[in-house]
């Protein structure tokens, strides 16, 4: 069974959230990567865009399908991983490292408390 980093918070839709100074980095989990197969394209919002918790903020295309990405929390996009434009496969090899997608300045910090910790996410994945 895959183990998930303890320092992250997770959504039921397989996105993760990690504190990055005063901002929060967002990506997809290893479980999502395994389900998708080889990722060929990542479509992300622009810096300055606003995202809303639970709403679509982009897509990931793989050899198998196109999947929507959902914001784990609400906020303003302060950074986008531009490296994924030329090397989307970074999501496959390092979903918790160089495969991060966007960085957010939160508008509602309490939303973090609604996300799953690693133990709860592990249970969620096991039930799928």
Secondary structure, DSSP 8 states (H G I E B T S, - for coil): -----TT-EE-TTSEEEEEETTEEEEEE-HHHHHHH-SEEEEE---TT-EE-TTSEEEEEEESS-EEEEE-SS-EEEEEE-THHHH-TTHHHH-TTTTT--EEEEES-GGGGGGSB-HHHHHHHHHT-
